[in-house]
Amino acid sequence: MKIFNTFNTELRYNLLILFTAGLLFWSSVASLLPTLPLYLEYVGATKQQIGIVTGSFAVGLLLTRPMLGRLADERGRKFVLLIGTIVAAIAPFGYLATQSIGLLILVRIFHGVSIAAFTTGYSALVADLAPPDKRGEIISYMTLATPIGLAIGPALGGFLEATTGYGVLFLVAAELGFVTLLAIVQVTNPPIQTHEETQDNHQKFWQILNSPRVRVPTLVMLLVGLSAGAVHTFVSLFIKSIQIDFNGGLFFTVAAISSFSTRIFAGKASDRLGRGLFITFGIISYTLASIVLWQAHTVSSFLLAAIFEGAGGGTVISMIVTMMADRSLPQERGRIFAICVTGFDLGIAIAAPVLGSIAEQIGYRNMFAYGAGITCVALVIFFTKSSKNLANSLRFALGRAPDTYAMNNLEVSS
């Protein structure tokens, strides 16, 4: 990470504060990953209800992310980050306040707004600050806050749930959100592009989504979200159902360590080898994770699945975000990030209730086979549709050709 020594003091300080805020935010969110399904089971929810409640945070994402992306472009990245951290500090109190499934769905939807706002503002701000020729490296380093938080959060949440109960767990999650807010207050916001400075602000949601540079990555994110949503929602319950002596929180910790490890080398390498090769690697990793879970009977199987899951998360999401930064101008970046990641949100929103219903019929194990099939479809789409034609798409996906939709390549070709 010697590259940070080449930055001026203000930029290094901004990046340090942002990284700290990201670490705290994801620790707060992730503390509920292995524990919220168990809490819902404790209050009497069925498998399908557990899926609906845990997945309903994606409804909050879907409803608000496009608007938040527009706000990030018009009002600044910091404004949107503040919205996310305020919601993160408030939402955990909602879980304490009620055991009604209907009200818990509303709380979870509200909590989803925090993720929509924080991830949109964070990604756009980091992309703004990163030099274009080092963008992959900087974004990968800065998004390490996510896997580290996803390593700390589940372990912390599992420990608090086992030793002090759900009340203290939710209070700690809220406190982490509040400290994140204090960190974001110190961030310096970059200049905001005004309407007079750009001709692209009039573009609507569907106009941007229909653009070939955005449409295929969004569809890939949708399919990946379906598979990842099934794993994140049901793996703890699957482990419990087959009575293996393995803490569900440890699965997420191992996945986070794997994600951390892949991001360290993938970002810098993608600046030389292209984003497509690492997106392909990530989709294959997600597929292998679901296949291993489908056949899992031992602790080592779950550890291997966690490694593959983390490798997928550490490459697909960060590399697609980096690719979309390559394909966008600063004044439209918030909206494009929001739209593309909305695909992932929608996948998670569908995964929990739909695959939860499938799990009710055929069990958790066979449900993961569906997840493997879904990511295989994503891989085929990326191989065939990620560039302007089939040959270029395949070469880009294998790291043998540049991204024809990247802004610098568009300028050269024009």
C-alpha positions as a Markdown table, in Angstrom:
| # | Residue | x | y | z |
|---|---|---|---|---|
| 1 | Met | 0.0 | 0.0 | 0.0 |
| 2 | Lys | 3.0 | 2.3 | -0.7 |
| 3 | Ile | 0.9 | 4.2 | -3.2 |
| 4 | Phe | -0.8 | 6.1 | -0.3 |
| 5 | Asn | 2.5 | 7.7 | 0.5 |
| 6 | Thr | 2.4 | 9.5 | -2.9 |
| 7 | Phe | -0.8 | 11.4 | -1.9 |
| 8 | Asn | -0.9 | 14.8 | -0.2 |
| 9 | Thr | -1.9 | 15.0 | 3.4 |
| 10 | Glu | -5.5 | 16.0 | 2.9 |
| 11 | Leu | -6.2 | 13.1 | 0.5 |
| 12 | Arg | -4.5 | 10.6 | 2.8 |
| 13 | Tyr | -6.6 | 11.9 | 5.8 |
| 14 | Asn | -9.8 | 11.8 | 3.7 |
| 15 | Leu | -9.1 | 8.2 | 2.7 |
| 16 | Leu | -8.2 | 7.2 | 6.2 |
| 17 | Ile | -11.4 | 8.6 | 7.7 |
| 18 | Leu | -13.4 | 7.0 | 4.9 |
| 19 | Phe | -11.8 | 3.6 | 5.5 |
| 20 | Thr | -12.4 | 3.8 | 9.3 |
| 21 | Ala | -16.0 | 4.8 | 8.6 |
| 22 | Gly | -16.4 | 1.8 | 6.3 |
| 23 | Leu | -14.9 | -0.6 | 8.8 |
| 24 | Leu | -17.3 | 0.6 | 11.5 |
| 25 | Phe | -20.3 | 0.6 | 9.3 |
| 26 | Trp | -19.9 | -2.9 | 8.0 |
| 27 | Ser | -19.1 | -4.2 | 11.4 |
| 28 | Ser | -22.5 | -2.9 | 12.5 |
| 29 | Val | -24.4 | -4.3 | 9.6 |
| 30 | Ala | -22.5 | -7.7 | 9.7 |
| 31 | Ser | -23.1 | -8.2 | 13.4 |
| 32 | Leu | -26.7 | -9.1 | 12.4 |
| 33 | Leu | -25.8 | -11.5 | 9.5 |
| 34 | Pro | -25.6 | -14.7 | 11.6 |
| 35 | Thr | -27.8 | -13.5 | 14.5 |
| 36 | Leu | -30.9 | -12.0 | 12.9 |
| 37 | Pro | -32.1 | -15.3 | 11.4 |
| 38 | Leu | -31.6 | -16.9 | 14.8 |
| 39 | Tyr | -33.5 | -14.0 | 16.5 |
| 40 | Leu | -36.4 | -14.4 | 14.1 |
| 41 | Glu | -36.5 | -18.1 | 14.7 |
| 42 | Tyr | -36.5 | -17.4 | 18.4 |
| 43 | Val | -39.5 | -15.1 | 18.1 |
| 44 | Gly | -41.4 | -17.8 | 16.2 |
| 45 | Ala | -40.9 | -17.0 | 12.5 |
| 46 | Thr | -41.1 | -19.7 | 9.9 |
| 47 | Lys | -38.3 | -20.4 | 7.3 |
| 48 | Gln | -40.2 | -18.4 | 4.7 |
| 49 | Gln | -40.8 | -15.5 | 7.1 |
| 50 | Ile | -37.2 | -15.5 | 8.1 |
| 51 | Gly | -36.3 | -15.1 | 4.4 |
| 52 | Ile | -38.8 | -12.3 | 3.9 |
| 53 | Val | -37.7 | -10.3 | 6.9 |
| 54 | Thr | -33.9 | -10.7 | 6.3 |
| 55 | Gly | -34.3 | -10.1 | 2.6 |
| 56 | Ser | -36.6 | -7.1 | 3.0 |
| 57 | Phe | -33.7 | -4.8 | 3.7 |
| 58 | Ala | -33.2 | -5.0 | -0.1 |
| 59 | Val | -36.6 | -3.4 | -0.6 |
| 60 | Gly | -35.2 | -0.3 | 1.2 |
| 61 | Leu | -32.2 | -0.5 | -1.1 |
| 62 | Leu | -34.4 | -0.8 | -4.3 |
| 63 | Leu | -36.8 | 2.0 | -3.3 |
| 64 | Thr | -34.1 | 4.5 | -2.4 |
| 65 | Arg | -30.8 | 3.8 | -4.2 |
| 66 | Pro | -31.7 | 5.5 | -7.5 |
| 67 | Met | -32.8 | 8.6 | -5.6 |
| 68 | Leu | -29.7 | 8.5 | -3.5 |
| 69 | Gly | -27.5 | 8.1 | -6.5 |
| 70 | Arg | -29.0 | 11.3 | -8.0 |
| 71 | Leu | -28.5 | 13.1 | -4.7 |
| 72 | Ala | -24.8 | 12.0 | -4.6 |
| 73 | Asp | -24.3 | 13.7 | -8.0 |
| 74 | Glu | -26.4 | 16.8 | -7.1 |
| 75 | Arg | -25.8 | 17.3 | -3.4 |
| 76 | Gly | -22.4 | 15.6 | -2.9 |
| 77 | Arg | -21.1 | 12.3 | -1.7 |
| 78 | Lys | -20.9 | 13.3 | 1.9 |
| 79 | Phe | -24.6 | 14.3 | 2.1 |
| 80 | Val | -25.5 | 10.8 | 1.1 |
| 81 | Leu | -23.0 | 9.2 | 3.5 |
| 82 | Leu | -24.5 | 11.1 | 6.3 |
| 83 | Ile | -28.0 | 9.8 | 5.5 |
| 84 | Gly | -26.6 | 6.2 | 5.6 |
| 85 | Thr | -24.9 | 6.6 | 8.9 |
| 86 | Ile | -27.8 | 8.2 | 10.6 |
| 87 | Val | -30.1 | 5.4 | 9.6 |
| 88 | Ala | -27.5 | 2.8 | 10.7 |
| 89 | Ala | -27.4 | 4.4 | 14.1 |
| 90 | Ile | -31.2 | 4.4 | 14.5 |
| 91 | Ala | -32.4 | 1.1 | 12.8 |
| 92 | Pro | -31.1 | -1.4 | 15.4 |
| 93 | Phe | -33.4 | 0.1 | 18.0 |
| 94 | Gly | -36.3 | -1.0 | 15.9 |
| 95 | Tyr | -35.4 | -4.7 | 16.4 |
| 96 | Leu | -35.4 | -4.1 | 20.1 |
| 97 | Ala | -38.8 | -2.4 | 20.0 |
| 98 | Thr | -40.9 | -5.2 | 18.5 |
| 99 | Gln | -41.2 | -8.9 | 17.9 |
| 100 | Ser | -44.0 | -8.5 | 15.4 |
| 101 | Ile | -43.0 | -10.0 | 12.0 |
| 102 | Gly | -44.9 | -7.2 | 10.1 |
| 103 | Leu | -43.1 | -4.5 | 12.0 |
| 104 | Leu | -39.8 | -6.2 | 11.8 |
| 105 | Ile | -40.2 | -6.2 | 8.0 |
| 106 | Leu | -40.6 | -2.4 | 8.1 |
| 107 | Val | -37.6 | -2.0 | 10.4 |
| 108 | Arg | -35.5 | -4.1 | 8.0 |
| 109 | Ile | -36.6 | -2.1 | 5.0 |
| 110 | Phe | -35.6 | 1.1 | 6.9 |
| 111 | His | -32.3 | -0.5 | 7.7 |
| 112 | Gly | -31.7 | -1.2 | 4.0 |
| 113 | Val | -31.7 | 2.6 | 3.3 |
| 114 | Ser | -28.4 | 2.8 | 5.3 |
| 115 | Ile | -26.7 | 0.3 | 3.0 |
| 116 | Ala | -28.0 | 2.0 | -0.1 |
| 117 | Ala | -26.8 | 5.4 | 1.0 |
| 118 | Phe | -23.5 | 4.4 | 2.4 |
| 119 | Thr | -22.3 | 2.2 | -0.4 |
| 120 | Thr | -23.4 | 4.7 | -3.1 |
| 121 | Gly | -21.7 | 7.6 | -1.5 |
| 122 | Tyr | -18.6 | 5.6 | -0.5 |
| 123 | Ser | -18.0 | 4.1 | -3.9 |
| 124 | Ala | -18.5 | 7.3 | -5.8 |
| 125 | Leu | -16.3 | 9.3 | -3.4 |
| 126 | Val | -13.4 | 6.8 | -3.6 |
| 127 | Ala | -13.7 | 6.7 | -7.4 |
| 128 | Asp | -13.6 | 10.5 | -7.5 |
| 129 | Leu | -10.5 | 10.6 | -5.4 |
| 130 | Ala | -8.6 | 7.8 | -7.1 |
| 131 | Pro | -6.2 | 8.6 | -10.0 |
| 132 | Pro | -7.6 | 6.9 | -13.1 |
| 133 | Asp | -4.5 | 4.8 | -13.8 |
| 134 | Lys | -4.5 | 3.5 | -10.2 |
| 135 | Arg | -8.3 | 3.3 | -9.8 |
| 136 | Gly | -8.5 | -0.5 | -9.5 |
| 137 | Glu | -5.7 | -0.6 | -6.8 |
| 138 | Ile | -7.2 | 2.3 | -4.7 |
| 139 | Ile | -10.8 | 1.0 | -4.9 |
| 140 | Ser | -9.7 | -2.5 | -3.9 |
| 141 | Tyr | -7.7 | -1.2 | -1.0 |
| 142 | Met | -10.5 | 1.1 | 0.2 |
| 143 | Thr | -13.1 | -1.6 | -0.2 |
| 144 | Leu | -11.1 | -3.8 | 2.2 |
| 145 | Ala | -13.1 | -2.1 | 4.9 |
| 146 | Thr | -16.0 | -4.3 | 3.8 |
| 147 | Pro | -14.4 | -7.8 | 4.3 |
| 148 | Ile | -12.7 | -6.7 | 7.5 |
| 149 | Gly | -16.0 | -5.4 | 8.8 |
| 150 | Leu | -17.7 | -8.6 | 7.6 |
| 151 | Ala | -15.0 | -10.5 | 9.5 |
| 152 | Ile | -15.3 | -8.6 | 12.8 |
| 153 | Gly | -19.1 | -8.1 | 12.7 |
| 154 | Pro | -20.3 | -11.7 | 12.6 |
| 155 | Ala | -17.8 | -12.8 | 15.2 |
| 156 | Leu | -18.8 | -9.9 | 17.5 |
| 157 | Gly | -22.5 | -10.5 | 16.9 |
| 158 | Gly | -22.3 | -14.2 | 17.5 |
| 159 | Phe | -20.3 | -13.6 | 20.7 |
| 160 | Leu | -22.8 | -11.0 | 22.0 |
| 161 | Glu | -25.8 | -13.2 | 21.1 |
| 162 | Ala | -24.3 | -16.2 | 23.0 |
| 163 | Thr | -23.1 | -14.3 | 26.1 |
| 164 | Thr | -25.3 | -11.3 | 26.7 |
| 165 | Gly | -28.4 | -11.8 | 24.5 |
| 166 | Tyr | -30.1 | -10.0 | 21.7 |
| 167 | Gly | -30.7 | -6.7 | 23.6 |
| 168 | Val | -27.0 | -5.9 | 24.0 |
| 169 | Leu | -26.3 | -7.1 | 20.4 |
| 170 | Phe | -28.7 | -4.5 | 18.9 |
| 171 | Leu | -27.4 | -1.7 | 21.2 |
| 172 | Val | -23.8 | -2.4 | 20.1 |
| 173 | Ala | -24.9 | -2.4 | 16.4 |
| 174 | Ala | -26.5 | 1.0 | 16.9 |
| 175 | Glu | -23.4 | 2.4 | 18.7 |
| 176 | Leu | -21.2 | 1.4 | 15.8 |
| 177 | Gly | -23.5 | 3.2 | 13.5 |
| 178 | Phe | -23.3 | 6.3 | 15.6 |
| 179 | Val | -19.5 | 6.3 | 15.7 |
| 180 | Thr | -19.5 | 5.9 | 11.9 |
| 181 | Leu | -21.6 | 9.1 | 11.7 |
| 182 | Leu | -19.0 | 11.0 | 13.8 |
| 183 | Ala | -16.3 | 9.8 | 11.4 |
| 184 | Ile | -18.2 | 10.9 | 8.2 |
| 185 | Val | -18.7 | 14.4 | 9.6 |
| 186 | Gln | -15.0 | 14.9 | 9.3 |
| 187 | Val | -14.8 | 14.0 | 5.6 |
| 188 | Thr | -14.0 | 16.8 | 3.1 |
| 189 | Asn | -16.5 | 16.8 | 0.3 |
| 190 | Pro | -15.1 | 17.3 | -3.3 |
| 191 | Pro | -16.6 | 20.1 | -5.5 |
| 192 | Ile | -20.1 | 19.3 | -6.8 |
| 193 | Gln | -20.8 | 19.3 | -10.6 |
| 194 | Thr | -23.7 | 21.7 | -11.2 |
| 195 | His | -26.4 | 21.3 | -13.8 |
| 196 | Glu | -24.7 | 24.0 | -15.9 |
| 197 | Glu | -21.4 | 22.0 | -16.0 |
| 198 | Thr | -22.8 | 18.9 | -17.5 |
| 199 | Gln | -25.4 | 17.9 | -20.2 |
| 200 | Asp | -25.9 | 14.4 | -18.6 |
| 201 | Asn | -28.0 | 15.3 | -15.6 |
| 202 | His | -31.3 | 15.0 | -17.5 |
| 203 | Gln | -30.8 | 11.3 | -18.1 |
| 204 | Lys | -33.4 | 9.2 | -16.5 |
| 205 | Phe | -33.1 | 5.8 | -14.7 |
| 206 | Trp | -34.3 | 3.7 | -17.7 |
| 207 | Gln | -32.1 | 5.7 | -20.2 |
| 208 | Ile | -29.0 | 4.9 | -18.1 |
| 209 | Leu | -30.0 | 1.3 | -17.5 |
| 210 | Asn | -30.7 | 0.7 | -21.2 |
| 211 | Ser | -27.2 | 1.8 | -22.1 |
| 212 | Pro | -25.0 | -1.3 | -23.1 |
| 213 | Arg | -22.3 | -0.1 | -20.8 |
| 214 | Val | -24.6 | -0.4 | -17.8 |
| 215 | Arg | -27.2 | -3.1 | -18.7 |
| 216 | Val | -25.1 | -6.2 | -18.7 |
| 217 | Pro | -23.1 | -5.5 | -15.5 |
| 218 | Thr | -26.5 | -4.8 | -13.8 |
| 219 | Leu | -27.9 | -8.1 | -15.0 |
| 220 | Val | -24.8 | -9.9 | -13.8 |
| 221 | Met | -25.1 | -8.2 | -10.4 |
| 222 | Leu | -28.7 | -9.3 | -10.2 |
| 223 | Leu | -27.9 | -13.0 | -10.8 |
| 224 | Val | -24.9 | -12.8 | -8.4 |
| 225 | Gly | -27.2 | -11.2 | -5.8 |
| 226 | Leu | -29.6 | -14.1 | -6.1 |
| 227 | Ser | -27.0 | -16.6 | -5.3 |
| 228 | Ala | -25.2 | -14.6 | -2.6 |
| 229 | Gly | -28.5 | -13.7 | -1.0 |
| 230 | Ala | -29.4 | -17.4 | -0.5 |
| 231 | Val | -26.0 | -18.1 | 1.1 |
| 232 | His | -26.1 | -15.1 | 3.4 |
| 233 | Thr | -29.6 | -15.6 | 4.5 |
| 234 | Phe | -29.7 | -19.4 | 5.0 |
| 235 | Val | -26.2 | -20.8 | 5.6 |
| 236 | Ser | -26.5 | -20.4 | 9.4 |
| 237 | Leu | -29.8 | -22.1 | 9.5 |
| 238 | Phe | -28.5 | -24.8 | 7.2 |
| 239 | Ile | -25.6 | -25.5 | 9.5 |
| 240 | Lys | -27.9 | -25.7 | 12.4 |
| 241 | Ser | -30.4 | -28.0 | 10.6 |
| 242 | Ile | -27.7 | -30.7 | 9.9 |
| 243 | Gln | -26.4 | -30.4 | 13.5 |
| 244 | Ile | -22.8 | -29.8 | 12.7 |
| 245 | Asp | -20.7 | -28.2 | 15.5 |
| 246 | Phe | -19.8 | -25.1 | 13.5 |
| 247 | Asn | -20.6 | -21.5 | 14.3 |
| 248 | Gly | -22.4 | -19.8 | 11.4 |
| 249 | Gly | -20.6 | -16.6 | 12.3 |
| 250 | Leu | -17.3 | -18.3 | 11.6 |
| 251 | Phe | -18.5 | -19.0 | 8.0 |
| 252 | Phe | -18.8 | -15.3 | 7.4 |
| 253 | Thr | -15.5 | -14.6 | 9.1 |
| 254 | Val | -13.6 | -17.0 | 6.9 |
| 255 | Ala | -15.4 | -15.6 | 3.8 |
| 256 | Ala | -14.4 | -12.1 | 4.8 |
| 257 | Ile | -10.7 | -13.2 | 5.2 |
| 258 | Ser | -10.9 | -14.8 | 1.8 |
| 259 | Ser | -12.4 | -11.6 | 0.3 |
| 260 | Phe | -9.7 | -9.5 | 2.0 |
| 261 | Ser | -7.0 | -11.7 | 0.5 |
| 262 | Thr | -8.3 | -11.6 | -3.1 |
| 263 | Arg | -8.9 | -7.8 | -3.1 |
| 264 | Ile | -5.3 | -7.1 | -2.1 |
| 265 | Phe | -3.9 | -8.5 | -5.4 |
| 266 | Ala | -7.0 | -8.2 | -7.7 |
| 267 | Gly | -7.3 | -4.5 | -7.7 |
| 268 | Lys | -3.7 | -3.7 | -8.6 |
| 269 | Ala | -3.6 | -6.6 | -11.1 |
| 270 | Ser | -6.8 | -5.4 | -12.8 |
| 271 | Asp | -5.1 | -2.0 | -13.6 |
| 272 | Arg | -2.7 | -4.1 | -15.8 |
| 273 | Leu | -4.8 | -7.1 | -16.9 |
| 274 | Gly | -8.3 | -5.6 | -17.1 |
| 275 | Arg | -11.4 | -5.9 | -15.0 |
| 276 | Gly | -13.0 | -8.7 | -17.1 |
| 277 | Leu | -10.6 | -11.5 | -16.0 |
| 278 | Phe | -11.3 | -10.9 | -12.3 |
| 279 | Ile | -15.1 | -10.6 | -12.8 |
| 280 | Thr | -15.0 | -14.0 | -14.5 |
| 281 | Phe | -12.9 | -15.4 | -11.6 |
| 282 | Gly | -15.4 | -14.0 | -9.1 |
| 283 | Ile | -18.5 | -15.5 | -10.8 |
| 284 | Ile | -16.8 | -18.9 | -11.0 |
| 285 | Ser | -15.9 | -18.6 | -7.3 |
| 286 | Tyr | -19.6 | -17.9 | -6.4 |
| 287 | Thr | -20.6 | -21.0 | -8.4 |
| 288 | Leu | -18.1 | -23.2 | -6.6 |
| 289 | Ala | -19.3 | -21.9 | -3.2 |
| 290 | Ser | -22.9 | -23.0 | -4.0 |
| 291 | Ile | -21.8 | -26.4 | -5.3 |
| 292 | Val | -19.7 | -27.1 | -2.2 |
| 293 | Leu | -22.6 | -26.1 | 0.0 |
| 294 | Trp | -24.9 | -28.3 | -2.0 |
| 295 | Gln | -22.7 | -31.3 | -1.1 |
| 296 | Ala | -21.5 | -30.1 | 2.3 |
| 297 | His | -21.5 | -32.6 | 5.2 |
| 298 | Thr | -18.4 | -31.6 | 7.2 |
| 299 | Val | -16.9 | -28.6 | 8.8 |
| 300 | Ser | -14.1 | -28.5 | 6.2 |
| 301 | Ser | -16.7 | -28.4 | 3.5 |
| 302 | Phe | -18.3 | -25.3 | 5.0 |
| 303 | Leu | -14.8 | -23.7 | 5.4 |
| 304 | Leu | -14.1 | -24.4 | 1.7 |
| 305 | Ala | -17.4 | -22.9 | 0.6 |
| 306 | Ala | -16.7 | -19.8 | 2.7 |
| 307 | Ile | -13.3 | -19.4 | 1.0 |
| 308 | Phe | -15.0 | -19.6 | -2.4 |
| 309 | Glu | -17.8 | -17.2 | -1.3 |
| 310 | Gly | -15.3 | -14.7 | -0.1 |
| 311 | Ala | -13.3 | -14.9 | -3.2 |
| 312 | Gly | -16.4 | -14.2 | -5.3 |
| 313 | Gly | -17.4 | -11.2 | -3.2 |
| 314 | Gly | -13.9 | -9.9 | -3.1 |
| 315 | Thr | -13.7 | -9.7 | -6.9 |
| 316 | Val | -17.1 | -9.5 | -8.6 |
| 317 | Ile | -18.5 | -6.5 | -6.7 |
| 318 | Ser | -15.3 | -4.5 | -6.3 |
| 319 | Met | -14.3 | -5.1 | -9.9 |
| 320 | Ile | -17.7 | -4.3 | -11.4 |
| 321 | Val | -17.7 | -1.1 | -9.3 |
| 322 | Thr | -14.3 | -0.3 | -10.7 |
| 323 | Met | -15.4 | -1.1 | -14.2 |
| 324 | Met | -18.4 | 1.2 | -13.8 |
| 325 | Ala | -16.1 | 4.0 | -12.6 |
| 326 | Asp | -14.1 | 3.4 | -15.8 |
| 327 | Arg | -17.3 | 3.7 | -17.9 |
| 328 | Ser | -18.7 | 6.8 | -16.3 |
| 329 | Leu | -18.0 | 10.6 | -16.0 |
| 330 | Pro | -17.8 | 12.1 | -12.4 |
| 331 | Gln | -21.1 | 14.0 | -12.8 |
| 332 | Glu | -23.0 | 10.8 | -13.6 |
| 333 | Arg | -21.1 | 8.4 | -11.4 |
| 334 | Gly | -23.4 | 8.4 | -8.4 |
| 335 | Arg | -26.4 | 7.5 | -10.6 |
| 336 | Ile | -24.6 | 4.8 | -12.6 |
| 337 | Phe | -23.2 | 3.2 | -9.4 |
| 338 | Ala | -26.6 | 3.3 | -7.9 |
| 339 | Ile | -28.3 | 1.7 | -10.9 |
| 340 | Cys | -25.7 | -1.1 | -11.3 |
| 341 | Val | -25.7 | -2.0 | -7.7 |
| 342 | Thr | -29.5 | -2.0 | -7.6 |
| 343 | Gly | -29.2 | -5.2 | -9.7 |
| 344 | Phe | -27.4 | -6.8 | -6.7 |
| 345 | Asp | -30.0 | -5.4 | -4.3 |
| 346 | Leu | -32.8 | -6.8 | -6.4 |
| 347 | Gly | -31.2 | -10.2 | -6.5 |
| 348 | Ile | -30.9 | -10.3 | -2.7 |
| 349 | Ala | -34.5 | -9.1 | -2.4 |
| 350 | Ile | -35.7 | -11.9 | -4.6 |
| 351 | Ala | -33.4 | -14.5 | -3.1 |
| 352 | Ala | -34.6 | -14.5 | 0.4 |
| 353 | Pro | -38.4 | -15.1 | -0.1 |
| 354 | Val | -38.2 | -17.1 | -3.3 |
| 355 | Leu | -35.3 | -19.4 | -2.4 |
| 356 | Gly | -36.8 | -19.5 | 1.1 |
| 357 | Ser | -39.9 | -21.0 | -0.4 |
| 358 | Ile | -37.8 | -23.5 | -2.4 |
| 359 | Ala | -36.0 | -24.4 | 0.8 |
| 360 | Glu | -39.4 | -25.1 | 2.5 |
| 361 | Gln | -40.1 | -27.6 | -0.3 |
| 362 | Ile | -36.8 | -29.3 | -1.0 |
| 363 | Gly | -34.5 | -28.3 | 1.9 |
| 364 | Tyr | -31.6 | -25.9 | 2.2 |
| 365 | Arg | -29.1 | -28.3 | 0.6 |
| 366 | Asn | -30.9 | -28.6 | -2.7 |
| 367 | Met | -31.7 | -24.9 | -2.7 |
| 368 | Phe | -27.9 | -24.2 | -3.0 |
| 369 | Ala | -27.9 | -26.2 | -6.3 |
| 370 | Tyr | -30.3 | -23.6 | -7.7 |
| 371 | Gly | -27.8 | -20.9 | -6.6 |
| 372 | Ala | -25.0 | -22.6 | -8.6 |
| 373 | Gly | -27.2 | -22.7 | -11.7 |
| 374 | Ile | -28.0 | -19.0 | -11.4 |
| 375 | Thr | -24.3 | -18.0 | -11.3 |
| 376 | Cys | -23.6 | -20.2 | -14.3 |
| 377 | Val | -26.2 | -18.2 | -16.2 |
| 378 | Ala | -24.4 | -15.0 | -15.1 |
| 379 | Leu | -21.1 | -16.4 | -16.4 |
| 380 | Val | -22.5 | -17.2 | -19.8 |
| 381 | Ile | -24.0 | -13.7 | -20.1 |
| 382 | Phe | -20.7 | -12.0 | -19.1 |
| 383 | Phe | -18.8 | -14.2 | -21.6 |
| 384 | Thr | -21.2 | -13.3 | -24.5 |
| 385 | Lys | -22.6 | -9.8 | -23.8 |
| 386 | Ser | -20.0 | -7.8 | -21.8 |
| 387 | Ser | -18.6 | -6.0 | -24.9 |
| 388 | Lys | -19.8 | -4.8 | -28.3 |
| 389 | Asn | -19.8 | -8.2 | -29.9 |
| 390 | Leu | -19.3 | -11.9 | -29.0 |
| 391 | Ala | -15.6 | -12.0 | -29.9 |
| 392 | Asn | -14.8 | -8.9 | -27.9 |
| 393 | Ser | -16.9 | -10.0 | -25.0 |
| 394 | Leu | -15.1 | -13.3 | -24.7 |
| 395 | Arg | -11.7 | -11.7 | -25.0 |
| 396 | Phe | -12.6 | -9.0 | -22.4 |
| 397 | Ala | -13.9 | -11.6 | -20.0 |
| 398 | Leu | -10.6 | -13.6 | -20.3 |
| 399 | Gly | -8.4 | -10.5 | -19.9 |
| 400 | Arg | -7.3 | -10.5 | -23.5 |
| 401 | Ala | -8.8 | -7.2 | -24.6 |
| 402 | Pro | -9.5 | -3.8 | -23.1 |
| 403 | Asp | -13.0 | -2.6 | -22.0 |
| 404 | Thr | -14.5 | -1.0 | -25.2 |
| 405 | Tyr | -17.0 | 0.9 | -23.0 |
| 406 | Ala | -14.3 | 2.6 | -20.8 |
| 407 | Met | -14.4 | 6.4 | -21.2 |
| 408 | Asn | -10.8 | 6.6 | -22.3 |
| 409 | Asn | -11.3 | 3.9 | -25.0 |
| 410 | Leu | -14.5 | 5.6 | -26.2 |
| 411 | Glu | -12.6 | 8.9 | -26.6 |
| 412 | Val | -9.8 | 7.1 | -28.5 |
| 413 | Ser | -12.3 | 5.3 | -30.8 |
| 414 | Ser | -14.2 | 8.5 | -31.4 |
